[in-house]
Amino acid sequence: MCGATEGGLSLDGIDVKKEAIIQGQVIRGGEPVANAYVRLLDRTGEFTAEVPTSASGHFRFFAGDGDWTLRTLAPKADPVDRAVKAAVGTVAEVTVSL
């Protein structure tokens, strides 16, 4: 994963001005969920990418500008979809609660 730190993922070494970043944390009952899977779906629902969450429940995608859906899959939980907008020069922070 991309350097999880207390309070979120580190952006050290990333030129945010040149990237559209979607990142966040998956939690259940206030606790991080490790080894869940977060999928990035485009505006038509087409699969684009997937990453596992880190031990601290964090994930990160570098996406293009536009509307995206995060689909989170974890054991003993129904899939959770969250709409998110990405834009170059910003970091979209998302918390997914299972």
C-alpha positions in Angstrom: 0.0 0.0 0.0 1.0 3.6 -0.2 2.6 4.4 3.1 -0.3 4.4 5.7 0.3 6.8 8.5 -1.7 7.8 11.6 -4.8 9.7 10.5 -4.5 8.7 6.8 -2.3 8.0 3.9 0.9 10.0 3.4 1.0 12.2 0.3 4.8 12.6 0.6 6.4 12.4 -2.8 3.1 12.8 -4.7 2.6 15.9 -6.8 -1.1 16.4 -6.0 -1.3 19.2 -8.5 -0.8 16.7 -11.3 -3.0 13.8 -10.0 -6.7 13.1 -9.3 -6.5 11.0 -6.1 -9.3 9.0 -4.5 -8.3 7.6 -1.2 -9.8 6.7 2.1 -10.5 4.0 4.8 -12.9 1.1 5.2 -14.2 0.8 8.7 -16.7 -1.5 10.6 -17.9 -0.4 14.0 -15.3 2.3 14.1 -12.4 -0.2 13.5 -10.3 -0.4 10.3 -11.1 -3.4 8.0 -7.9 -5.0 6.6 -8.0 -7.1 3.4 -11.3 -5.8 2.1 -11.3 -5.0 -1.6 -12.2 -1.7 -3.0 -13.1 -1.5 -6.7 -13.1 1.6 -8.9 -16.0 1.6 -11.4 -16.3 4.3 -14.1 -19.5 6.3 -14.7 -21.0 3.5 -16.7 -20.3 0.9 -13.9 -17.4 -0.7 -15.8 -14.7 -2.2 -13.7 -11.5 -0.1 -13.8 -9.3 -1.2 -10.9 -9.2 -2.9 -7.6 -7.0 -2.7 -4.5 -7.0 -4.5 -1.1 -7.1 -2.4 2.0 -4.0 -2.1 4.1 -3.8 -3.3 7.7 -5.1 0.1 8.7 -8.1 -0.2 6.3 -6.7 2.4 3.8 -6.8 2.4 0.0 -5.8 4.8 -2.8 -6.5 5.2 -6.5 -5.0 7.5 -9.1 -8.0 8.2 -11.3 -9.0 10.5 -14.2 -11.3 13.5 -13.8 -14.9 12.6 -13.4 -17.5 10.7 -11.5 -16.6 7.3 -10.1 -18.1 4.6 -7.9 -16.2 2.8 -5.2 -17.5 -0.7 -4.5 -16.2 -2.2 -1.3 -16.3 -6.0 -0.8 -15.5 -7.5 2.6 -16.3 -10.8 4.4 -19.5 -10.8 6.4 -20.7 -7.6 4.8 -22.9 -6.6 1.9 -21.2 -4.7 -0.9 -21.1 -1.0 -0.3 -21.1 1.5 -3.2 -20.0 5.1 -2.8 -20.1 7.8 -5.5 -17.1 10.0 -5.6 -15.9 12.8 -7.9 -12.2 13.0 -8.9 -10.4 16.1 -10.2 -6.8 16.7 -11.0 -5.2 18.8 -8.2 -7.5 17.4 -5.5 -7.6 14.5 -3.1 -11.1 12.9 -2.6 -11.1 11.5 0.9 -13.7 8.7 1.4 -14.7 6.8 4.5 -16.6 3.6 3.8 -18.6 2.2 6.7 -19.6 -1.5 6.5 
